Amino acid sequence: DKSGKLAPAPAAKLDEPLVVRPTSEAIIWHVVRQWIQSYRDLPLKLNQFANVVRWEMRTRPFLRTSEFLWQEGHTAHATRLIAADGR
């Protein structure tokens, strides 16, 4: 709008409300740093699933959908060498 603030278009009203969240790294590592108290807590390996909705007006039929299940892994290791080794 004219104030410079982000505002939804009146014609873009959704049938169901959606929540836009930050990337998982912003959320996961805020919590993980509280779980890791010592090197003995490492390695920490997490697997996360989330439903994701693409921010698109139109998707390409048969190629991709607007909503899908996203899987991502997060790991914390004592050193880069250990992380690269996969232990």
C-alpha positions, -999 to +999 in steps of 0.1 A: +000+000+000+010+037+000+024+035+035+051+011+023+038-018+043+031-052+028-006-058+023-025-086+006-045-079-025-082-079-018-088-103-046-063-128-032-085-140-003-079-177+004-105-203+012-082-216+040-057-195+059-020-203+053+010-196+076+043-184+062+071-197+083+108-190+083+132-216+070+137-246+092+173-236+101+161-206+119+137-227+141+158-259+145+191-243+156+174-221+181+162-253+199+192-275+191+217-251+208+197-257+240+199-295+237+237-296+231+255-291+265+287-310+258+306-328+230+291-359+245+258-349+231+272-351+196+266-361+169+230-350+169+210-361+138+175-349+132+150-357+105+121-333+098+090-336+077+068-306+068+040-298+045+051-270+022+030-249-001+046-232-031+039-195-035+027-197-071-004-185-088-003-214-113+016-247-112+026-268-142+002-297-144+017-332-140+051-316-132+046-302-098+019-294-073+014-264-050+016-285-019+041-313-011+058-331+018+093-318+024+119-339+042+151-324+055+179-336+077+199-315+103+231-327+119+255-313+145+290-326+149+321-318+170+342-309+139+339-303+102+361-334+096+338-357+116+308-342+098+324-347+064+332-383+074+295-390+081+300-404+115 
